[in-house]
Amino acid sequence: MLDPRTSKPAQFALDEEQIALRDTARAFADEYLAPNAVAWDEAKHFPVTEMRKAAELGMAGIYVGEDFGGSGLSRLDAALIFEALATGCPTVAAYMSIHNMVAWMIDAYASHEQRQQWLPRLCRMELFASYCLTESGSGSDAAALKTRAARDGDDYVLNGEKLFISGAGASDLYAVMARTGGDGPGGISTLLVPGDAAGLSLGANERKMGWNAQPTRAVTFADVRVPTGNRLGAEGEGFKIAMAGLDGGRVNIAACSLGAPRPRSTKRCAT
């Protein structure tokens, strides 16, 4: 697009509100994340208190609607925030991006009642959320997942295992992609599973080179009963919901990757 004043290609620039958002996130990262990042990694500490402080600034439901406690911001705004947070601790920023992704999936696909049930607490980070898609035999081919949820009256009975789940063991809510129908993407549904559900168990915290301020574990489901009211959207829409979440999630993780090597001082952040 040409700039009508110069007839030259228009230059992209952040507006004043976007600069203020970014600088707020940079200041938060400088004060709360950067001074603690090494110690958190060494202690494998999941910084609940600090993330809840970020939630008070609207960073836990960035692109969730304001009607249930979200900030109602854009995907570009979210990318600016995550890039800024990652200057202090990319591990925490990345987990917060996943939490935001799950909150958005609920906001976009849940019923009014489901949004009312989950979103206010997610946006305050009173509850923490994880995204459960990857399996041992379906990492790059997510549509081939084997975790199954069989209908039994008003419940699904969930069996299977998810691997490399960020936040597992610390999260209170798991967005689980499970097979409720036949093979392929059309047989997958998304279920919201509370972390304290009977039959849900956790593997050992993975050994990682860094990235230790968020736990990463396998999550196993053994005859976990999930009410049908915890399904997002219709049966068979789960793969679409999962991929829609990742559309934004991948941008957020890319933003974290850009922020990690940047200088910490907000004064040195280019506009």
C-alpha positions in Angstrom: 0.0 0.0 0.0 1.3 3.5 -0.9 1.5 6.4 1.5 -0.7 9.1 -0.2 1.6 11.8 1.1 4.7 10.5 -0.6 3.5 7.9 -3.2 6.0 5.5 -1.6 5.3 2.2 0.2 3.8 3.0 3.6 6.0 2.2 6.6 4.6 0.1 9.4 4.6 1.8 12.8 3.0 1.1 16.2 0.4 3.5 17.4 0.5 5.1 20.8 -1.7 2.5 22.5 0.4 -0.3 21.1 3.6 1.3 22.3 2.1 1.8 25.8 1.0 -1.9 25.9 4.5 -3.1 24.9 6.2 -0.8 27.3 3.9 -1.9 30.2 4.8 -5.5 29.4 8.5 -4.6 29.2 8.4 -2.9 32.5 6.7 -5.8 34.1 9.3 -8.2 32.7 12.1 -6.0 34.0 10.6 -5.8 37.5 9.2 -9.3 38.1 10.6 -11.8 35.6 14.1 -10.9 34.7 15.5 -10.7 38.2 14.1 -14.2 39.0 14.4 -16.1 35.8 17.7 -17.9 36.5 16.6 -18.9 40.0 13.2 -20.1 38.8 14.9 -22.3 36.2 17.3 -23.8 38.7 14.6 -24.5 41.2 12.0 -25.6 38.6 9.7 -23.0 40.2 6.3 -22.2 38.5 5.8 -18.5 39.4 2.1 -18.4 40.2 2.2 -15.1 42.2 4.0 -13.2 39.4 1.8 -14.5 36.7 -1.3 -13.5 38.7 0.2 -10.0 38.8 0.4 -10.1 35.0 -3.2 -11.2 34.9 -4.1 -8.1 37.0 -2.7 -6.1 34.0 -4.9 -8.0 31.6 -2.3 -10.4 30.3 -4.1 -13.6 30.9 -7.0 -13.1 28.5 -5.4 -10.7 26.0 -7.7 -11.5 23.1 -10.6 -12.8 25.1 -13.8 -10.6 25.0 -14.3 -8.0 27.7 -17.7 -9.4 28.7 -16.1 -12.2 30.7 -13.0 -10.5 32.0 -10.7 -10.5 28.9 -8.8 -7.5 27.6 -10.4 -7.6 24.1 -7.2 -6.8 22.3 -5.9 -7.8 18.9 -3.5 -10.6 17.9 -0.9 -7.9 17.1 -1.3 -6.6 20.6 -0.8 -10.1 22.0 2.4 -10.6 20.0 3.8 -7.3 21.3 3.0 -8.3 24.9 4.6 -11.8 24.6 7.7 -10.5 22.9 8.1 -8.0 25.7 7.5 -10.5 28.5 10.0 -12.9 26.9 12.7 -10.3 27.4 12.4 -11.2 31.1 11.7 -14.9 31.0 10.8 -16.7 27.7 9.7 -19.8 29.7 7.0 -17.9 31.6 6.0 -15.9 28.6 5.6 -19.1 26.6 3.4 -20.7 29.2 1.3 -17.6 29.4 0.8 -17.7 25.7 -0.5 -21.2 26.0 -2.9 -20.2 28.8 -4.1 -17.4 26.6 -4.6 -19.7 23.7 -6.9 -22.0 25.8 -8.8 -19.1 27.1 -9.4 -17.8 23.6 -10.6 -21.3 22.4 -13.2 -21.2 25.2 -14.2 -17.6 24.3 -14.5 -18.4 20.6 -16.2 -21.8 20.7 -17.9 -22.3 24.1 -21.5 -21.7 25.1 -22.5 -18.7 27.1 -22.7 -20.9 30.2 -19.2 -22.4 29.6 -17.7 -19.0 29.0 -19.3 -17.8 32.3 -18.0 -20.9 34.1 -14.4 -20.7 33.0 -13.3 -17.4 31.6 -13.4 -15.0 34.6 -11.2 -17.3 36.6 -8.9 -18.0 33.6 -8.5 -14.3 33.0 -7.6 -13.7 36.6 -5.3 -16.7 36.5 -7.2 -18.1 39.4 -7.2 -21.1 37.2 -4.2 -22.1 35.0 -4.8 -23.9 31.6 -2.9 -26.4 29.4 -3.4 -27.5 25.8 -3.4 -31.3 25.2 -2.9 -32.4 21.6 0.4 -34.2 21.2 0.7 -38.0 21.5 3.5 -40.5 21.1 2.3 -41.6 17.6 0.7 -38.4 16.4 3.1 -35.5 17.0 3.4 -34.2 13.4 0.1 -35.9 12.4 -2.3 -34.6 15.0 -5.3 -35.9 13.1 -4.1 -39.5 13.9 -4.5 -39.1 17.6 -5.7 -42.2 19.6 -6.9 -40.8 22.9 -10.6 -41.7 22.9 -13.7 -40.4 24.6 -16.6 -42.8 24.5 -20.1 -41.5 25.2 -21.8 -43.0 28.3 -25.1 -41.2 29.1 -24.3 -37.6 30.0 -20.6 -38.3 30.3 -17.6 -39.1 28.1 -15.3 -41.8 29.4 -11.8 -40.6 28.4 -8.8 -42.9 27.9 -5.4 -42.2 26.5 -2.2 -40.2 27.0 -0.9 -36.8 26.0 2.8 -36.0 25.9 5.0 -32.9 26.5 2.2 -30.9 28.0 3.3 -27.5 29.1 2.0 -26.6 32.6 0.9 -30.2 33.3 0.7 -30.8 37.1 0.4 -27.0 37.7 -2.7 -26.4 35.5 -6.2 -26.6 36.8 -7.9 -27.1 33.4 -6.8 -29.2 30.3 -8.2 -28.6 26.8 -8.0 -32.2 25.5 -8.4 -33.3 21.9 -9.9 -36.8 21.9 -11.5 -39.1 19.4 -15.3 -39.3 19.8 -15.9 -40.7 16.3 -14.1 -42.4 13.4 -10.6 -41.9 12.0 -9.3 -38.6 10.7 -9.9 -35.0 11.8 -13.7 -35.3 11.6 -13.7 -37.8 14.5 -12.1 -35.5 17.0 -13.7 -33.4 19.7 -12.4 -30.9 22.4 -13.1 -31.6 26.0 -12.4 -29.4 29.0 -11.0 -31.7 31.8 -10.5 -30.4 35.3 -7.0 -31.1 36.7 -8.5 -32.9 39.7 -10.6 -35.3 37.7 -10.6 -38.9 39.0 -8.4 -41.1 36.8 -6.2 -38.2 35.5 -2.5 -38.8 36.4 0.8 -37.2 35.5 4.2 -38.5 34.3 7.5 -37.3 35.7 8.6 -33.7 35.0 10.6 -33.9 31.8 14.4 -33.2 32.0 15.0 -30.2 29.8 17.9 -27.9 28.9 16.4 -24.8 30.4 12.6 -24.2 30.1 12.2 -25.4 33.7 10.1 -22.6 35.1 7.1 -24.4 33.6 6.6 -28.2 34.2 6.3 -30.4 31.1 4.7 -33.8 31.7 2.7 -36.6 30.2 -1.0 -36.5 31.1 -2.7 -39.9 31.3 -6.5 -40.5 31.3 -7.8 -43.7 32.7 -11.6 -43.9 32.6 -11.9 -40.2 33.3 -15.5 -39.2 33.3 -16.1 -35.8 31.6 -19.6 -34.3 31.5 -20.9 -33.7 27.9 -21.4 -30.1 29.1 -17.6 -29.8 29.0 -17.3 -30.3 25.3 -16.4 -27.2 23.2 -18.6 -26.9 20.1 -20.2 -29.9 18.5 -18.8 -33.4 18.3 -16.3 -33.7 15.4 -15.3 -30.0 15.6 -12.3 -30.6 17.9 -9.6 -30.7 15.2 -10.8 -27.4 13.8 -10.8 -25.8 17.2 -7.3 -27.2 18.0 -5.9 -25.8 14.7 -7.6 -22.4 15.2 -6.0 -22.2 18.6 -2.6 -23.0 17.1 -3.0 -20.3 14.4 -2.6 -17.7 17.1 -0.4 -19.8 19.4 2.3 -20.2 16.8 2.5 -16.4 16.4 2.7 -16.0 20.1 5.6 -18.5 20.4 7.4 -16.8 17.6 7.0 -13.5 19.4 8.5 -15.1 22.6 11.4 -16.3 20.5 12.0 -12.8 19.2 11.8 -11.3 22.7 14.2 -13.7 24.4 17.5 -12.2 23.0 16.4 -8.6 23.2 17.9 -6.2 25.8 15.9 -5.9 29.0 15.7 -2.1 29.4 12.5 -0.6 28.0 14.5 2.5 27.2 16.4 0.5 24.5 13.2 -0.9 22.9 12.8 0.5 19.4 9.4 1.9 18.4 
